[in-house]
Each structure stands twice: as structure tokens, then as C-alpha cells.
Amino acid sequence: MTPRRKTALEMAEAAGAWLATLDDDQRAVARGAAPAYDDPGDAERRRWFYTPTDHGGLTMHQQRPAQQRAAMTLVATGLSMAGYVTVATTMGLENVLDRVEGFVTRFDRQRGRDPGLYYLRVFGEPGGAAPWGWRFGGHHVSLNNLVVDGELVSTTPCFMGADPASSPLLGGAVNRPLARVEDLARELVRSLDPELAARAVLLDKAPSDFVTANRTAVSEGDQVIPLAGVWRDARFTDDTEQAKLQALSNAIDEAAGLTPDDHRTTQYTATPKGIPGRDLDSAQRELLLTLLATYFDRVPDGVSPLASYDGDALDAVHFAWAGPTDPGQPHYYRLQGPRLLIEWDNTQRRANHAHSVWRDPEADFGLDVLAQHRAAHH
């Protein structure tokens, strides 16, 4: 059995076990329409967020402890041990962030920073040949998995963030869940000679967020969406809370200080920006490969595509940076190649609020495989 089939089987068993613990009311929230290439009912599966908004599904709050454990068992099937620890740590950081902000943030709910507001939903019927999938998400976590014909065919978009990106531990230690995801890229850009650096560094300022944001599909010319636009609902029911969110969103954009020309410089283009792996020396290529591993190795062994990044594949991966290269300064980077888009930013909260995402710009959510499945069965 291939690793992708083995993982799909583990997912199906865990999803079935979780759903079996739920009552009818819980199940009505926890279930979604079966994945389908051209069915409007599949639109909800393709919505994803990384803000503390409603991600869609059954929250941890809405489950009893045994159900929560079953939910996390399903989540674990889609992650390596390191990936699971990172997600669990990110969820726990909600309590840290709440303290950092003085326990006052509310947004459109009773508690704006809440480790219980992570949402799980299963789409379709787990197991068998028919397409099915599951999504888990909340603030700074979005995991999206699709299984077709008993094989795990898509794990993107895959988002992990950290806020605070760096926080103190006893004895002078520091909690940095995404430390290597940041530090390896900085090491790479600082290793470049002046000619390569001039090509790799797009701008001396960094975008305030991903340029592709949480869009369902990546498109030519995508630019940053302000924070206030990365939420499920157009606006909060509480006007005061909406005004606070808009003010925060405006402040983030003002701090970034990008002009329209700057946004055009950093916008997404199908033709990759920056420098390709083929232009790097052996040590720099090893850095690039290790950096890719911090994204690809979030998923289970055998599912990670890292092994396929041999010489030719690594040659085609482009690296681009925006912002200063000094530690502690707001910055952004992008890795882009065939069927690959990775974005990172650590700009907000004085560069102590990190986002990282791995995407397939051609076929996020497994749309290519769903199209093939439809053609073969209809």
C-alpha cells in the first residue's frame, strides 16, 4: 500500500470514528457536501481563512472531551509529528495572545482569542472510491485534505502561523514555533552576492500580509487584501467591534507603507519573481531544500513531496524577498515554481506575528483530480 493510500485509510477510519461520536445536531454542523469539480455545493469546501473568524464546521467548544480527542486524532492523521506539535502550539498561543492584548479583544464573539474556536468539518462520506475530504482551521491554522479513489490527493492550502511569533519561556528560553521557517530564508537571502541579492530582493519594504491572501484560487495580479477583508462575513453585527477591526486593518496597512507601485512590484504573477535555484551554489541550494522541508514535512512521511525535488525540480524553484534582511524587521518571502507557491510574512505587531502557507496555484483543493474523476465517472 502506498503512503498516500495508507494515510487516506487512516483518515477515513479517524473521520468515521469522530462522526460516530456526534449526535444529530452536531453531525449537521460537522458534515459538508461531497467534493465535486463543477458543483456549486463544493464552494464551501474551498473557502479557507487564517483569521479568528468562523472557519465552518464543529468547534472544539461544541464537543465533549472524548469527541475533542477523536477530532484531534483525525487532525493528526494529516500531519507529521512536527506538524502536529506546531498546530497544537499555535492553538495554545491564543491564550498567550489574549494576555499580550490585555484580555480585551472580542471581534464578533465573546472572546476574540479563543483556543476552543477551531473548526472541523468532513465533506462527503469517508472511505470508498467517492471523493471526500476534511478541513480543520481556526486562527492561524488551515488544513485542507482531499481523498479520491482511496488516495490522499491534495493537502493544500496548508497554513500555519504564530502570534506571538516569539514569546518568552522560563530560564531565558524562547518559544518560536516557526523559527526555522523564518531563519532559513533569512540565512539564504543574506548569503547571496550583491548581483543575486539585487534580483532576489524585490523591495526594501514588506507587504503587510500574503499577496494571495485567502483567495480560493490564485490569479495573476493578486495583491494584499487588507485584514478587514479576510473574514467570513462582510462585517460584524456589532458596529463598535467592526470599527475596531477596520482601524486595526488600516493601521497595519499604514505601518507597511506600500505605494501602489510597491504593490505592483510584489503582486503575484504566474511568471515567478526572484532568482531560480539553478543560480545558487551548492550550499545555498541545500538551504533552499531545507527551507522547502519546513513546509512539505508538515504532512506525514511518504506524503511530503520533498523527495521529488531533485536537481531539475529545485532548479525551477524561485526565491524572492521583500523588506530588510536584519532579524526583527518586517519581512516577506516567496518560493514559487511548477505547482508550487509558498508565502511567508512576519510584519505585523512589530514583526512578531508570522504567517506561512503552502499552495498549489494550479490545483489547490485537488481540483485537477476532481476534474479527472468527473470525466472518468460521468
Secondary structure, 3 states (H helix, E strand, C coil): CCHHHHHHHHHHHHHHHHHHHCCHHHHHHHEECCCCCCCHHHCCCCCCCCCCCCCCCEEHHHCCHHHHHHHHHHHHHCCCHHHHHHHHHHHHHHHHHHHHCCCCCCCCCCCCCCCCCCEEEEECCCCCCCCEEEEEEECCEEEEEEEECCEEEECCCEEEEECCCCEECHHHCEECCCHHHHHHHHHHHHCCCHHHHHHHEEECCCCCCCCCCCCCCCCCCCCCCCHHHCCCCCCCCCHHHHHHHHHHHHHHHHHHCCCHHHHHHHCCCCCCCCEEHHHCCHHHHHHHHHHHHHHHCCCCCCCCCHHHCCHHHHHCCEEEEECCCCCCCCEEEEEEECCEEEEEEECHHHHCCEEEEEECCCCHHHHHHHHHHHHHHC
